[in-house]
Amino acid sequence: MTRHARHISAHAEMPPIKLLLDYPAAAEALSMSRGALRDLVYKGRGPTVTKIGSRTFFAIKDLERFVEKHREGPLD
C-alpha cells in the first residue's frame, strides 16, 4: 500500500467532526422536536444560536451548556 493510499484509508475511517448543528440535528441531539427548539429560541430560553449568513446553527458547546443549565441536582 502506498503512503497516499494509507493516508486516504486513515481519513476514510474517521467520522467527520461537526462543530455546528442545524435545527433538525440540534433538536435530535436534545431529544425534542424541531418546533419545540424553535419556540425556545424564539422566546429567548433556548441554547445560543450561531448565525452564518441567513442560516442558523447551534454550536455543540452551546448545546452542552444549555443542558447543564437545566440539570437538577439531587433532591434532599
ROZALO-170664 format. One record per residue: residue in one letter; z, y, x of N, C-alpha, C, CB in turn. Coordinates in steps of 0.2 Angstrom, whole numbers, plus 5000, padded with zeros to 4 digits. Glycine has a CB too. Layout:
REC type n.c3 n.c2 n.c1 ca.c3 ca.c2 ca.c1 c.c3 c.c2 c.c1 cb.c3 cb.c2 cb.c1
REC    a    Z    Y    X     Z     Y     X    Z    Y    X     Z     Y     X
...
% end
This chain:
REC type n.c3 n.c2 n.c1 ca.c3 ca.c2 ca.c1 c.c3 c.c2 c.c1 cb.c3 cb.c2 cb.c1
REC    m 5000 4994 5004  5000  5000  5000 5000 5006 5004  5006  5000  4995
REC    t 4996 5011 5003  4995  5017  5007 5001 5021 5005  4989  5020  5006
REC    r 5002 5026 5010  5008  5031  5009 5006 5035 5002  5008  5036  5015
REC    h 5000 5037 5001  4999  5041  4995 5000 5036 4989  4991  5043  4995
REC    a 4998 5030 4989  5000  5026  4983 5007 5025 4982  4996  5019  4984
REC    r 5011 5024 4987  5018  5024  4987 5021 5030 4983  5022  5022  4993
REC    h 5018 5036 4986  5021  5042  4983 5019 5043 4975  5017  5048  4987
REC    i 5013 5041 4973  5012  5041  4966 5016 5036 4962  5004  5039  4965
REC    s 5017 5030 4965  5021  5025  4962 5028 5027 4961  5021  5018  4966
REC    a 5031 5030 4966  5038  5033  4965 5039 5038 4960  5040  5035  4972
REC    h 5034 5042 4959  5034  5048  4954 5032 5045 4947  5029  5053  4956
REC    a 5029 5040 4947  5027  5037  4940 5033 5034 4937  5021  5032  4941
REC    e 5038 5031 4941  5044  5028  4938 5049 5033 4936  5047  5023  4944
REC    m 5049 5039 4939  5054  5044  4937 5052 5047 4930  5055  5049  4942
REC    p 5057 5048 4926  5056  5051  4919 5056 5059 4921  5061  5049  4914
REC    p 5052 5062 4917  5051  5069  4918 5058 5073 4916  5046  5072  4913
REC    i 5059 5078 4920  5065  5082  4919 5064 5087 4914  5068  5084  4926
REC    k 5068 5088 4909  5067  5093  4904 5073 5098 4905  5066  5090  4897
REC    l 5071 5104 4906  5076  5109  4906 5077 5113 4899  5075  5114  4911
REC    l 5072 5113 4895  5072  5116  4889 5069 5111 4884  5067  5122  4889
REC    l 5072 5112 4878  5070  5108  4872 5068 5112 4866  5076  5103  4870
REC    d 5063 5110 4863  5061  5114  4857 5065 5112 4851  5053  5112  4855
REC    y 5064 5115 4845  5069  5114  4839 5069 5107 4837  5066  5118  4833
REC    p 5064 5103 4837  5065  5096  4835 5069 5092 4840  5058  5093  4834
REC    a 5067 5093 4846  5071  5089  4851 5078 5091 4852  5068  5090  4858
REC    a 5080 5098 4851  5087  5100  4851 5091 5098 4845  5087  5108  4852
REC    a 5087 5098 4839  5091  5095  4833 5092 5088 4834  5086  5097  4827
REC    e 5088 5084 4837  5089  5077  4838 5095 5076 4843  5082  5074  4840
REC    a 5095 5080 4848  5100  5079  4853 5107 5081 4850  5099  5084  4859
REC    l 5107 5085 4845  5113  5087  4842 5115 5083 4836  5113  5095  4840
REC    s 5110 5078 4834  5111  5074  4828 5112 5078 4822  5117  5069  4829
REC    m 5107 5083 4821  5107  5087  4815 5100 5088 4813  5111  5094  4816
REC    s 5099 5090 4807  5092  5092  4805 5089 5098 4808  5091  5092  4797
REC    r 5083 5099 4809  5080  5105  4812 5082 5111 4807  5072  5104  4812
REC    g 5082 5110 4801  5084  5115  4796 5091 5118 4797  5083  5113  4789
REC    a 5095 5113 4798  5102  5115  4800 5103 5119 4806  5107  5108  4800
REC    l 5099 5117 4811  5100  5120  4818 5097 5127 4817  5096  5116  4823
REC    r 5091 5128 4813  5088  5134  4812 5093 5139 4808  5081  5134  4808
REC    d 5096 5136 4804  5101  5140  4800 5107 5143 4804  5104  5136  4794
REC    l 5110 5138 4808  5115  5140  4813 5113 5146 4818  5117  5134  4817
REC    v 5107 5145 4820  5104  5150  4825 5103 5157 4821  5097  5148  4828
REC    y 5100 5156 4815  5099  5162  4811 5105 5166 4810  5095  5160  4805
REC    k 5111 5162 4808  5117  5165  4806 5121 5167 4813  5121  5161  4802
REC    g 5118 5166 4819  5122  5168  4825 5127 5163 4827  5125  5175  4824
REC    r 5128 5157 4824  5133  5152  4825 5130 5146 4829  5136  5150  4819
REC    g 5124 5146 4831  5121  5141  4834 5121 5142 4842  5114  5140  4832
REC    p 5118 5137 4845  5118  5137  4853 5113 5143 4855  5115  5131  4856
REC    t 5114 5146 4861  5110  5151  4863 5103 5149 4864  5112  5153  4870
REC    v 5098 5153 4862  5091  5151  4862 5088 5155 4868  5087  5153  4856
REC    t 5082 5152 4871  5078  5155  4876 5071 5156 4873  5078  5150  4882
REC    k 5069 5162 4873  5063  5164  4871 5058 5165 4876  5063  5171  4866
REC    i 5052 5161 4876  5047  5162  4881 5040 5163 4877  5046  5155  4885
REC    g 5038 5169 4877  5033  5171  4873 5035 5171 4866  5026  5167  4874
REC    s 5031 5168 4861  5033  5168  4854 5037 5161 4853  5027  5168  4850
REC    r 5038 5157 4858  5041  5150  4857 5049 5151 4858  5038  5145  4862
REC    t 5052 5147 4855  5060  5147  4855 5062 5140 4858  5063  5148  4849
REC    f 5066 5140 4863  5068  5134  4866 5076 5134 4867  5065  5133  4873
REC    f 5079 5128 4869  5086  5128  4870 5087 5125 4877  5090  5124  4864
REC    a 5091 5128 4881  5092  5125  4887 5097 5119 4887  5095  5131  4892
REC    i 5097 5114 4890  5101  5109  4890 5109 5111 4891  5100  5103  4895
REC    k 5110 5115 4896  5116  5118  4897 5119 5122 4891  5116  5123  4903
REC    d 5115 5125 4887  5117  5129  4882 5119 5124 4876  5112  5134  4879
REC    l 5115 5119 4875  5117  5114  4870 5124 5110 4872  5112  5108  4870
REC    e 5125 5109 4878  5131  5106  4881 5137 5111 4879  5131  5104  4888
REC    r 5136 5117 4881  5141  5122  4880 5143 5123 4872  5139  5129  4882
REC    f 5138 5123 4868  5138  5123  4861 5143 5117 4858  5132  5123  4857
REC    v 5141 5111 4861  5145  5105  4859 5152 5106 4861  5142  5099  4862
REC    e 5154 5108 4867  5160  5109  4870 5164 5114 4866  5160  5111  4877
REC    k 5161 5119 4864  5164  5124  4860 5167 5122 4853  5159  5130  4859
REC    h 5163 5117 4851  5165  5114  4844 5169 5108 4844  5159  5113  4840
REC    r 5171 5106 4850  5175  5100  4851 5182 5101 4849  5175  5097  4858
REC    e 5186 5096 4846  5193  5097  4843 5197 5093 4848  5194  5096  4836
REC    g 5203 5095 4850  5207  5091  4854 5211 5086 4849  5212  5096  4857
REC    p 5215 5082 4852  5219  5078  4848 5224 5081 4844  5223  5073  4853
REC    l 5225 5078 4838  5229  5081  4833 5236 5079 4834  5227  5079  4826
REC    d 5241 5083 4835  5248  5082  4836 5252 5083 4830  5250  5085  4842
% end
